[in-house]
Every structure is written in structure tokens, then in C-alpha cells.
Amino acid sequence: MQVHFLPRHAVTLALAISLSACAVFDDPGPVARHASGAYPRIDSSGPRQQCVPYARNRSGIGIWGDAWTWWTKAAGRFERSHQPQTGAVMVMMGYGGDDHGHVAVVRRVLNDREIVVDHANWLNHGEVNLDNPVMDVSDDNDWSEVRVWYTPGRHYGGRVYRVAGFILRSGPEERIASR
């Protein structure tokens, strides 16, 4: 009887361990592929730009101030979400210190784990990155952590960035956030 007891529990334990892996997203790292429907490119032909004025002009979301302040400034003025939508502004925070951030405009949603954004100054040269894929690598598929496509290398970057969320356009009654 004891002989059969141990193998039965060993099988149950092995099954439980193998199923627990199903709940965790396996971040693929800096892979050289993205979902179809994205055509990343860099436009350096115009004047140098920063992410904040570019995102404000492209999205129509009237928030002023550093990118890391946008999420807080949007509260009570614009609808905020943790799921991407076309036209929304993705707010990335906390890399290089708590007072650093980046904003990008969602061009389209490709699938539940990938979106395409347009944003300025991602490579710190004032360029505009168009149709740039972004991958949700959060365990819970809540868009709290992402990897951003590195267009010159044609792969997802090695760094994971924290996302505060997405600021949505309000429509015609849109309100301007404080400067």
C-alpha cells in the first residue's frame, strides 16, 4: 500500500507544477519578430521633436508637462484605462528614476499582447518613430509592463518598461489639463 501512495502523490504534484506554468506569461525577450500589420520606420526628416508635444498634437489630448506627470494630470479630466485603444496615449513611467517618463500614441491594436504606436524622441535624437510595435509582457496581460520595438536593430528591445496606463480621448467636450 505504501508503494502505491508515493507515486500517486508524485504524479499529482508533477501535474500541479506543470499546470501552474500555464498562468504565467513567458516573456520572449528581445525577439526579432512582431505580429503582422506593423511596419516600423523612423522619420528624421523634420525638426527634432520631444515625446510630449508630439503626443499632445497627434492625440488631441491637451495635457502639458513632463511625460511622467501625464497619468496623474489626466485623473478627473480624461478617461483612463489599463487596456490600449486606438488614439489613446500610453504613459510609461519610472525608468531612469521616478521623474522620467515617455508618452506614445496608440495607432492600432494588433492583438491582446501587441499594439502599434507613434512616438517622438524614443532614441533620444528627436526623431519620430512610426508604426512602432509594443508588446505587453506583464504576467497578467494587464499592460503594466512592455517591451518596445527597436527599429534600427529590427527586434524588441531588451528592457522592460513600466506602463501607468492609457489616457483616452474624451470627444468634443474634452477638457484641458492644467499646465
Rosetta blueprint (number, residue, H / E / L):
1 M L
2 Q H
3 V H
4 H H
5 F H
6 L H
7 P H
8 R H
9 H H
10 A H
11 V H
12 T H
13 L H
14 A H
15 L H
16 A H
17 I H
18 S H
19 L H
20 S H
21 A H
22 C H
23 A H
24 V L
25 F L
26 D L
27 D L
28 P L
29 G L
30 P L
31 V L
32 A L
33 R L
34 H L
35 A L
36 S L
37 G L
38 A L
39 Y L
40 P L
41 R E
42 I E
43 D E
44 S L
45 S L
46 G L
47 P L
48 R L
49 Q L
50 Q L
51 C H
52 V H
53 P H
54 Y H
55 A H
56 R H
57 N H
58 R H
59 S H
60 G L
61 I L
62 G L
63 I L
64 W L
65 G L
66 D L
67 A H
68 W H
69 T H
70 W H
71 W H
72 T H
73 K H
74 A H
75 A L
76 G L
77 R L
78 F L
79 E L
80 R E
81 S E
82 H L
83 Q L
84 P L
85 Q L
86 T L
87 G L
88 A L
89 V E
90 M E
91 V E
92 M E
93 M E
94 G L
95 Y L
96 G L
97 G L
98 D L
99 D L
100 H L
101 G E
102 H E
103 V E
104 A E
105 V E
106 V E
107 R E
108 R E
109 V E
110 L E
111 N E
112 D L
113 R L
114 E E
115 I E
116 V E
117 V E
118 D E
119 H E
120 A E
121 N L
122 W L
123 L L
124 N L
125 H L
126 G L
127 E L
128 V E
129 N E
130 L E
131 D E
132 N E
133 P E
134 V E
135 M E
136 D E
137 V L
138 S L
139 D L
140 D L
141 N L
142 D L
143 W L
144 S L
145 E E
146 V E
147 R E
148 V E
149 W E
150 Y E
151 T H
152 P H
153 G H
154 R L
155 H E
156 Y E
157 G L
158 G L
159 R L
160 V L
161 Y E
162 R E
163 V E
164 A E
165 G E
166 F E
167 I E
168 L L
169 R L
170 S L
171 G L
172 P L
173 E L
174 E L
175 R L
176 I L
177 A L
178 S L
179 R L
